[in-house]
Amino acid sequence: MADSIKALSPVMDTYKRFPINFVEGKGCYLWDENGTEFLDFTSGIATCNLGHVPENVKNAVQLQLTKLWHTSNLFHIENQEELAKKLISHSCLDQAFFCNSGAEANEAAIKLVRAHSTKNGKRPLIAAFKQSFHGRTMATVSATGQEKIRAGFEPLLDGFIHFPYNDFGALEMMKDASPSAVMLELIQGEGGVIPAKQDWIDELVKVCSEEDILIIVDEVQTGMGRTGKLFAYEHYGFEPDILTLAKGLGSGFPIGAMLAKGNVGSAFQPGSHGSTFGGNPLASAAGLATLTELTSSSVLENAIKAGEKIGALLENLKAKFPFIKSIRGKGLLIGIEIDGEAVNLIDYILQEKLLVVSAGPNVIRLLPPLNISKEEIDIFEVKFTRALERYLEA
């Protein structure tokens, strides 16, 4: 009987993992336990925006390791406050709350909206969009507009209503629903790398302004330079009331942030919300060094140029391979829609020692480091082209 029972892994089976164990990384490259080199176009799913083990971040964390690791948020944390000041100075927001992940940042945003709504006598209803992804906690799953993410976790939390994305009719329906806030990604990452249309955003902002609806922009994936600007909202010419960040903020160290306008952030008072580890000295050191590098170097300019170069070569490949249906995205958040299952093509890509991820059933997502070089893009082209040729022949 015992022999027939499948041995359980000590780690819960919540991920469909690639059969690779990486032990070292630097820049755009990872090496497995056998010393095999892989070109990484995932960046830890848009997290290692400066590449693996960036020198300035490594030095800042190593220095902090010798001084202080943790005190809790019962005390002032100097580099946390410096990180908050720097985020505020480079954005349109006024205050920051620090946590450990994107889901926690979105959770904080949801709680802040509810606190603000209660304070102002409004119904705490949040409008979100179909195919969105906002996290894996119960509140953020409830906010997410994908049934595959929500399935099995019913009953979901009340207080969310979902509308079609990039749909003008949906804005009229949203207006009629009278939510206290709208929550959206400006590029739906997990939902298929789908950018918001400028005219649709213009109308959404207009409706929110007229109806006194707060705007929460989830920049967990698009933030910290991924689209070629520090924040994706800068491409669209408006100011959100609440902004959420994580992933690229810490270059791989767990840190998230929720930023808010002062009139909204004031709804939080001591005891309203908290995090034991959020913004601790180590995470804040990583965040501050990462943000400094992004704002004081040519990394963002490189992301724009590299995105254009990769986009151009992908369009050329699209003309050669009929199963490539469309190329979309912004900066170095790029989606390749194919006629077929993305996982099947990823198998061929992995054989070329190139790492990519999917974004839905039929989209390949490219997320290279923002400081990727022209030479590394050339290497990507060779590897990716070979994978496409083998996929076509199969």
Beta strands, then each sheet from edge to edge (+ up, - down):
strand 1: 22-26
strand 2: 29-32
strand 3: 37-40
strand 4: 95-99
strand 5: 126-129
strand 6: 160-163
strand 7: 181-184
strand 8: 187-188
strand 9: 194-195
strand 10: 214-218
strand 11: 242-245
strand 12: 256-260
strand 13: 324-330
strand 14: 333-338
strand 15: 354-355
strand 16: 357-358
strand 17: 363-366
sheet 1: 1+ 2- 3+ 15+
sheet 2: 4+ 12- 11+ 10+ 7+ 5+ 6+
sheet 3: 8+ 9-
sheet 4: 13+ 14- 17+ 16-
end
